[in-house]
Amino acid sequence: MSDSWLFLRDDETVVWEGTPRLSAAIGGVAVGTVIVALSLAAAATTDPRLGVASLVGLAVIAWSVLRVRRTNYVVTTRAVWLKRGVLGRTVRRVGLPQVQNTAYSQPVTGSLFGYGTVTVEVAGGPDLAFRRIDDPETVRRTITSRIGGDTADVPGTVDQWREVLAIVRDLKSAVE
């Protein structure tokens, strides 16, 4: 993967990176294959010049595969990234403080073969989706642990926090 699109700050590191499975291109490959087969059949039965239409089918296949191969997902210690594009390039960076929630889903085939989609809900913007990635539950957990969704990261004990609360209440009553 070319990292020219990914800029990291000094204290930022990549935690996870991935791409969609190649099976995400299967719809386009199927359509392209049908176009190639029909155009070659038409060329064989009617006019050989119709075989040129098979180039359209090959282009559909190539586009579908390139679209999947040129999609990258990255999770860093500070942000979630999505890059996609065949001819052009779209890069979207969402800072972890903007992430409100995460979820993952797996179709039946995804449960069988270990892939799925992770959805990242973004405050003030459209959601971000990592589609057809391997082990979506682990990726979701990785993002959630970075946005503070794990309570194990809270420092101190319950007794220490009760003392802090008592001090804050004393300060509040002293100010009033």
C-alpha positions in Angstrom: 0.0 0.0 0.0 1.3 3.4 -0.9 1.4 5.6 2.2 1.6 8.9 0.3 -2.1 9.6 1.1 -1.7 8.8 4.8 -0.1 11.5 7.0 0.6 10.7 10.6 1.4 13.2 13.4 4.6 12.6 15.4 2.8 10.8 18.3 0.4 8.8 15.9 0.9 5.2 15.0 -1.0 2.8 12.8 -2.9 0.3 14.9 -4.7 -1.6 12.1 -4.9 -1.5 8.3 -6.7 -3.5 5.8 -8.5 -3.8 2.5 -11.8 -5.3 1.4 -11.7 -8.9 0.4 -11.5 -9.5 -3.3 -14.9 -11.2 -3.2 -16.3 -7.7 -3.0 -15.7 -7.4 -6.7 -17.7 -10.6 -7.5 -20.8 -8.7 -8.7 -18.9 -6.7 -11.3 -16.9 -9.7 -12.4 -20.1 -11.6 -12.9 -21.7 -8.8 -15.0 -18.5 -8.4 -17.0 -18.3 -12.1 -17.7 -21.9 -12.1 -18.9 -21.2 -9.2 -21.2 -18.1 -11.0 -22.6 -20.0 -14.2 -23.1 -23.0 -12.6 -24.8 -20.8 -10.4 -27.1 -18.7 -13.4 -28.1 -21.8 -15.5 -28.8 -23.3 -12.7 -30.8 -20.0 -12.3 -32.7 -20.0 -16.1 -33.5 -23.6 -16.2 -34.6 -24.2 -12.9 -36.4 -21.5 -10.4 -37.0 -17.8 -10.9 -35.9 -17.5 -7.1 -35.2 -19.8 -7.6 -32.2 -16.8 -9.3 -30.5 -15.5 -5.8 -29.8 -18.2 -5.4 -27.2 -16.4 -8.0 -25.2 -13.9 -5.2 -24.4 -16.7 -3.5 -22.4 -17.1 -6.7 -20.4 -13.4 -6.8 -19.7 -13.4 -3.2 -18.7 -16.2 -3.9 -16.2 -14.2 -6.8 -14.7 -11.0 -4.7 -14.5 -12.9 -1.7 -12.9 -14.5 -3.9 -10.3 -11.3 -5.5 -9.2 -9.4 -2.2 -9.2 -12.1 -0.5 -7.2 -11.6 -3.2 -4.5 -7.8 -3.2 -4.7 -7.6 0.6 -4.4 -9.6 0.8 -1.3 -7.7 1.0 2.0 -8.8 1.2 5.6 -6.5 2.4 8.5 -7.0 2.9 12.2 -4.4 4.9 14.0 -4.0 6.0 17.6 -5.8 9.3 16.7 -8.1 8.7 13.7 -9.9 6.3 11.3 -9.1 6.6 7.6 -10.7 5.5 4.4 -9.1 5.8 1.0 -10.7 4.7 -2.3 -10.6 5.6 -5.9 -9.5 4.1 -9.3 -8.9 7.2 -11.5 -9.3 9.8 -8.7 -8.7 9.4 -5.0 -11.0 10.1 -2.1 -9.4 10.2 1.4 -11.5 10.6 4.5 -10.0 11.1 8.0 -12.2 11.0 11.0 -10.6 12.0 14.3 -11.4 9.5 17.2 -13.1 12.3 19.3 -15.7 12.5 16.5 -16.5 8.8 16.6 -19.8 8.3 18.5 -20.4 4.6 18.1 -19.2 1.5 16.3 -21.0 -1.6 15.1 -20.2 -4.6 13.0 -22.4 -6.9 10.9 -21.8 -10.2 9.1 -24.0 -11.8 6.5 -24.4 -15.6 6.7 -21.5 -16.1 4.3 -19.4 -13.6 6.3 -20.0 -15.6 9.5 -18.9 -18.7 7.6 -15.8 -17.2 6.0 -14.8 -14.6 8.6 -15.6 -11.3 7.0 -18.1 -8.4 7.6 -18.6 -4.7 7.7 -17.6 -2.3 10.5 -19.7 0.9 10.7 -18.3 4.0 12.4 -20.9 6.6 13.4 -19.5 10.1 13.1 -20.6 13.2 14.9 -21.6 15.9 12.4 -21.0 13.8 9.3 -21.8 10.7 7.3 -20.9 7.4 8.8 -17.9 5.5 7.7 -18.0 1.8 6.7 -15.2 -0.7 6.4 -16.8 -3.2 4.0 -16.0 -6.9 3.6 -13.0 -6.8 6.0 -11.5 -9.8 7.7 -12.4 -10.3 11.4 -14.7 -7.3 11.8 -15.3 -7.9 15.5 -11.6 -7.4 16.3 -11.5 -4.2 14.2 -14.6 -2.8 15.9 -13.0 -3.6 19.3 -9.8 -1.9 18.2 -11.6 1.3 17.3 -13.9 1.2 20.4 -10.9 0.8 22.7 -9.4 3.9 21.2 -12.5 6.1 21.6 -12.9 5.3 25.3 -15.5 2.6 24.9 -13.7 0.4 27.3 -14.1 1.3 31.0 -10.9 -0.6 31.9 -9.0 2.6 31.0 -10.5 4.7 33.7 -7.7 5.6 36.2 -8.1 5.2 40.0 -10.4 3.2 42.2 -14.0 3.9 43.2 -12.9 5.1 46.6 -10.5 7.6 45.0 -13.3 8.9 42.8 -15.6 9.3 45.8 -13.0 11.4 47.5 -12.7 13.6 44.4 -16.5 13.9 44.4 -16.5 15.0 48.1 -13.8 17.6 47.4 -15.7 19.0 44.4 -18.9 19.2 46.5 -17.0 21.0 49.3 -15.6 23.4 46.7 -19.0 24.0 45.2 -20.6 24.8 48.6 -17.7 27.1 49.5 -18.2 29.1 46.3 -21.9 29.4 46.8 
